[in-house]
């Protein structure tokens, strides 16, 4: 009899325990067993395609790391600021004018395909157009010498922007201005500063015609050296040279590593100001 009571009690306990487990199982919500920690982390990463098109400033001439000037710096800043998984491609070629950039974009399907899927484009253009006018009119250079070339340049710039957006109409484009590399050694050449200002104004006029296309001025950030400190004065006997410490010491024309960081910072600042206007 005691044995029968013991077995009955044991069975009752087991059944009660099983029922309690079932009730708790129903009462407590379950997490999705298919969603792992790896999946959660992966969902937070946004892939981001950045295409850089342009001349030597995009190629990165003067960058002693040979990594591509401001382009990899900007890619890293985008990663840090927005946790993007950034893939960047650099289509910068030294010496290219707006005409040559347009020609490459028209003929090279690779560039068109990359732009069709891009989330961001930067463009450096215009500096070589200005230098071409200077070389052509060296003996009779004036501000007027740039009027007709600037109008032709504006037409090509519109074609570049339209081609970049042919298959990607909402592509955000950041167009960098040009700068005066001669200022510190030839400050008396006030016409050169006027020429640069006028050319940048021509670029800005075209950019203003489009939504989600932005002008990034860099002249004031570079033409007087780092932080506008008038560069470095070097004296060799009777010869005095003023070095722009934002420019590459071997040609005194292209930015150096710090100069490219300044450019990257300028683009990133403009992105922060305007990113809310992008189409997600």
Secondary structure as UniProt FT lines:
FT   HELIX           2..27
FT   TURN            33..34
FT   HELIX           37..43
FT   STRAND          46..54
FT   HELIX           56..59
FT   TURN            60..62
FT   TURN            64..65
FT   HELIX           70..82
FT   STRAND          84..92
FT   TURN            94..95
FT   HELIX           98..107
FT   HELIX           109..116
FT   STRAND          120..124
FT   HELIX           127..136
FT   HELIX           138..140
FT   HELIX           143..146
FT   HELIX           147..164
FT   TURN            165..167
FT   TURN            169..170
FT   STRAND          173..176
FT   TURN            181..185
FT   TURN            187..188
FT   HELIX           190..207
FT   TURN            208..209
FT   TURN            211..212
FT   STRAND          213..216
FT   HELIX           219..222
FT   TURN            223..224
FT   HELIX           226..228
FT   STRAND          232..236
FT   TURN            237..238
FT   STRAND          239..243
FT   TURN            245..246
FT   TURN            249..251
FT   HELIX           257..274
FT   HELIX           275..277
//
